[in-house]
C-alpha cells in the first residue's frame, strides 16, 4: 500500500483509492469510515472557508449591536412622542 504526502511537514495519509482497498475491520463499513476520516483531514487543513466564516461572524456581531442600539433609540423616540401627546392633550 503506497502513501501520499499531502504537504511537506504533514503526516502521510491514505488516498481515496487506498481507502477502498483497506481491509481492517469490515470491508464495507471500514471504507466509509476511511473516506470520512480522509475528508475530515482535508477539511482540517483547508483554509478557504475561513475568511467567509470570519466575515459572517463579523456581520452577525454588527447586526446584533445595531438591533440592540435601535431598540434603545426606539424607546427614547417613543418617550418623546408620549411627552408631546400628553402636553397636547
C-alpha positions in Angstrom: 0.0 0.0 0.0 1.5 3.3 -1.0 1.1 6.6 0.8 0.8 10.1 -0.5 2.5 13.0 1.3 0.0 15.9 1.2 2.3 18.8 2.2 5.8 19.0 3.5 5.8 18.6 7.2 2.4 16.9 7.3 1.8 13.3 8.0 1.2 10.7 5.2 -2.4 9.7 4.6 -4.4 7.2 2.6 -5.6 8.2 -0.8 -9.3 7.6 -1.5 -8.3 4.6 -3.8 -6.4 3.1 -0.9 -9.3 3.6 1.5 -11.5 1.5 -0.9 -8.9 -1.3 -0.7 -8.4 -1.2 3.1 -9.3 -4.5 4.8 -9.2 -3.5 8.5 -12.4 -4.4 10.3 -15.2 -4.9 7.8 -14.7 -4.1 4.1 -17.8 -2.0 3.6 -18.0 0.0 6.8 -14.3 0.5 7.0 -14.3 2.1 3.6 -16.9 4.6 4.7 -15.0 5.4 7.9 -11.8 5.7 6.0 -13.4 8.1 3.4 -14.9 10.2 6.2 -11.6 10.3 8.0 -9.8 11.4 4.9 -12.4 14.1 4.2 -12.2 15.4 7.8 -8.4 15.6 7.5 -8.8 17.6 4.3 -11.3 20.0 5.9 -9.0 20.5 8.8 -6.1 21.5 6.5 -8.2 23.6 4.1 -8.4 27.3 4.9 -10.5 28.5 2.0 -13.7 28.8 4.0 -12.1 30.6 6.9 -12.5 34.1 5.5 -16.1 33.6 4.8 -16.7 32.4 8.3 -14.9 35.4 9.8 -17.0 37.7 7.7 -20.2 36.0 8.7 -19.2 36.3 12.4 -18.4 40.0 12.0 -21.7 40.6 10.2 -23.7 38.9 12.9 -21.9 40.9 15.6 -22.6 44.2 13.7 -26.3 43.2 13.3 -26.7 42.3 17.0 -25.2 45.6 18.0 -27.4 47.5 15.6 -30.5 45.7 16.8 -29.7 46.5 20.4 -28.9 50.1 19.6 -32.1 50.6 17.6 -34.3 49.2 20.4 -32.7 51.9 22.7 -33.4 54.6 20.2 -37.0 53.3 19.7 -37.6 53.6 23.4 -36.3 57.2 23.5 -38.4 58.2 20.5 -41.5 56.6 22.0 -40.9 58.6 25.2 -40.5 61.8 23.3 -43.8 61.3 21.4 -45.6 60.3 24.6 -44.4 63.6 26.2 -45.6 65.5 23.1 -49.0 63.8 23.1 -49.6 64.3 26.8 -48.7 68.0 26.5 -51.1 68.4 23.6 -54.0 66.7 25.5 
